[in-house]
Amino acid sequence: MNTGLPNVTIQSRAVSGKYIFAATDGYGVWRRPLSDMVTSVERLSTDLPTHFSLEQNYPNPFNPSTKIQFSIPNASFVSLKVFNVLGAEIATLVNENKAAGTYQVTWDGNGYPSGVYLYCLIGGGKVFTGKMNLLK
């Protein structure tokens, strides 16, 4: 999408009414209608999950990133974290209220050594854990 801005650094953004404003270095303030920002929204499925689930990450083994998919049947607070085999938490991928649905999160293993990692989904009073292998 052509924003009409040269390659600049945006210092701050704000939304007011039907517009988004961006303050830039040396180019002043940029204004654009919000309707220009969204090009499409695609619903992957109209079916809502009937139970909590955590899928096996893909690909596995992976280098450098992998995708983790989970489903929640009703709105709830969800936490998805990555741990090393010693049990130390090394990344928080999700830690917020989510609506019912199926979600996919990408974890980038750059900066972490090769090895086995665990990912843990906590939500709706349930705990699920998966194992993944980072190979460099």
C-alpha positions as CSV (number, residue, x, y, z in Angstrom):
1,M,0.0,0.0,0.0
2,N,1.3,3.4,-0.9
3,T,1.0,5.7,2.1
4,G,2.3,8.8,0.4
5,L,5.1,9.1,2.9
6,P,8.8,8.8,2.0
7,N,10.9,6.4,4.0
8,V,10.6,8.3,7.4
9,T,10.6,7.4,11.1
10,I,7.2,7.8,12.7
11,Q,7.6,9.3,16.1
12,S,4.0,8.9,17.3
13,R,0.5,7.9,16.1
14,A,-3.0,8.8,17.2
15,V,-6.5,8.0,16.1
16,S,-9.2,10.6,16.2
17,G,-12.6,10.2,14.7
18,K,-12.3,8.6,11.2
19,Y,-8.6,9.5,10.8
20,I,-5.2,8.2,11.8
21,F,-2.4,10.8,12.4
22,A,1.3,10.1,12.3
23,A,4.0,12.5,13.5
24,T,7.2,12.1,11.5
25,D,10.8,13.3,11.6
26,G,11.1,16.4,9.3
27,Y,7.8,15.8,7.4
28,G,5.3,17.1,9.9
29,V,2.0,15.3,10.6
30,W,0.4,12.9,8.2
31,R,-3.3,12.2,8.2
32,R,-5.2,9.3,6.5
33,P,-8.7,8.0,6.7
34,L,-9.0,4.8,8.8
35,S,-11.0,3.2,6.0
36,D,-7.9,3.3,3.8
37,M,-5.9,1.2,6.4
38,V,-7.9,-2.1,6.3
39,T,-7.8,-3.8,2.9
40,S,-9.5,-7.1,3.9
41,V,-10.5,-9.2,6.8
42,E,-10.8,-13.0,6.2
43,R,-12.6,-15.3,8.6
44,L,-10.9,-18.6,8.5
45,S,-13.8,-20.5,9.9
46,T,-17.3,-19.8,11.2
47,D,-17.1,-22.8,13.5
48,L,-16.3,-22.0,17.1
49,P,-14.2,-24.6,18.9
50,T,-16.0,-26.8,21.4
51,H,-13.0,-27.4,23.7
52,F,-9.6,-26.0,24.6
53,S,-6.8,-27.5,22.5
54,L,-3.1,-26.9,21.8
55,E,-1.7,-28.3,18.6
56,Q,1.8,-29.6,17.9
57,N,3.9,-26.7,16.6
58,Y,4.8,-26.7,12.9
59,P,7.3,-27.2,11.6
60,N,9.0,-29.4,14.2
61,P,12.0,-29.5,14.4
62,F,12.3,-25.8,13.2
63,N,14.9,-23.2,12.4
64,P,14.5,-20.3,13.1
65,S,10.7,-20.0,13.6
66,T,7.7,-22.2,14.2
67,K,3.9,-21.8,14.5
68,I,1.8,-22.8,17.5
69,Q,-2.0,-23.1,17.1
70,F,-4.5,-23.2,19.9
71,S,-8.3,-23.1,20.2
72,I,-10.5,-21.8,23.0
73,P,-14.3,-22.4,23.2
74,N,-15.3,-19.2,25.0
75,A,-13.8,-15.9,25.9
76,S,-11.2,-16.2,28.6
77,F,-7.8,-15.1,29.8
78,V,-5.1,-17.1,28.0
79,S,-1.4,-17.4,28.5
80,L,1.0,-19.1,26.1
81,K,4.6,-19.3,27.3
82,V,7.8,-20.9,26.2
83,F,10.2,-22.7,28.6
84,N,13.6,-24.3,28.3
85,V,14.1,-27.9,29.6
86,L,15.2,-26.5,33.0
87,G,11.8,-24.9,33.5
88,A,12.9,-21.3,33.0
89,E,10.4,-19.1,31.2
90,I,12.1,-17.6,28.1
91,A,9.2,-16.1,26.2
92,T,5.6,-15.0,26.7
93,L,3.7,-15.3,23.4
94,V,0.2,-14.5,24.6
95,N,-1.0,-13.1,27.9
96,E,-4.4,-11.5,27.5
97,N,-8.1,-12.0,27.2
98,K,-9.1,-13.7,23.9
99,A,-12.5,-14.3,22.3
100,A,-13.6,-17.8,21.4
101,G,-11.8,-19.0,18.3
102,T,-8.7,-20.6,16.9
103,Y,-5.4,-18.7,17.0
104,Q,-1.9,-19.1,15.5
105,V,1.2,-17.6,17.0
106,T,4.7,-17.6,15.5
107,W,7.7,-18.0,17.8
108,D,11.1,-16.9,16.5
109,G,13.9,-19.0,18.0
110,N,16.7,-16.6,16.9
111,G,18.9,-15.8,19.8
112,Y,18.2,-19.2,21.5
113,P,20.5,-22.2,21.3
114,S,19.5,-25.5,19.7
115,G,17.6,-27.8,22.0
116,V,14.2,-28.9,23.3
117,Y,11.7,-26.3,24.4
118,L,8.3,-26.6,26.0
119,Y,5.3,-24.4,25.3
120,C,2.4,-24.1,27.8
121,L,-1.1,-22.9,27.2
122,I,-3.1,-21.9,30.3
123,G,-6.7,-20.9,30.0
124,G,-10.2,-21.8,31.2
125,G,-8.8,-23.6,34.2
126,K,-6.8,-26.0,31.9
127,V,-3.1,-26.4,31.2
128,F,-1.7,-27.9,28.0
129,T,1.9,-28.5,27.2
130,G,3.8,-29.3,24.0
131,K,7.4,-30.1,23.1
132,M,9.4,-28.5,20.2
133,N,12.9,-28.9,18.9
134,L,15.0,-26.0,17.7
135,L,17.8,-27.1,15.4
136,K,20.4,-24.6,14.1
